[in-house]
Amino acid sequence: MSGTRAVQRPGSAEGLDPARIGLLLKPPRARTGWQVLPARVMAMCAVELQKLRHDRTELYTRAIQPALWLLIFGETFTRIRAIPTGGIPYIDFLAPGIIAQSAMFIAIFYGIMIIWERDAGILTKLLVTPTPRAALISGKAFASGVKALIQAVVVIVIATALGVGLTWNPLKLLGVAVAVVLGSAFFSCLSMTIAGIVLTRDRLMGIGQAITMPLFFASNALYPVAIMPGWLQVISKINPLSYQVDALRGLLLGTPSHLLLDYGVLAFAAVVGIAAASSLLGRLAR
């Protein structure tokens, strides 16, 4: 009807740059899908990030939980010295874990967005463009990584205000950004993979809530792996969040870490996640 606006999810699709969307719709010129993949990924990522211009509430509200973890849990356990941390204050030990936790909590519900796009008919239109499915998933995955970076900056500011001794070395901070993006890419792809299986927002929300805390507690975010029971140590060693925390802790605090292994596991997990989510993307559009 003339003069009537299309129904949109508040703060999500409104105001998207037509030029960016055009990059997704424009057919490639005598090039294969893999040759245009980087451009498609960047275009999809830019479309996703423009949504932040219209709804920053999520970023503000998500800053509350890490602040509470550091202010209450971190300060309390620093005083009682109940957890061995290798001679550093517990709140310092905790800060990298909270950065990883905050990034995971943003990414793990990313599949809800793709289900909404399916319900709104957007996903079907994207799938008939020349854009490879891997580019669509990668764009969304790395957009979640950029959102997680913003959250990481908030946690670092809070931690600095509480006196946590974090590094300001630019190269190490760049390494922190890479670890946050790779971890978020995996968890967002995990969420989109689950979305391709369960197909509904309610089911995805329930599963997301069921797995976030086990992933968090079965990692080294709150306590060293050495003090875990044996069965939990096994789970921690296959949990990508543990490798993300290890990298962040080594870069920000200078504690012993295995950066090559950490980045290798995170990169491998992200690639596997993108492949899995891409393979199930068509199932969402049926």
Disulfide bonds with the S-S distance in Angstrom:
none
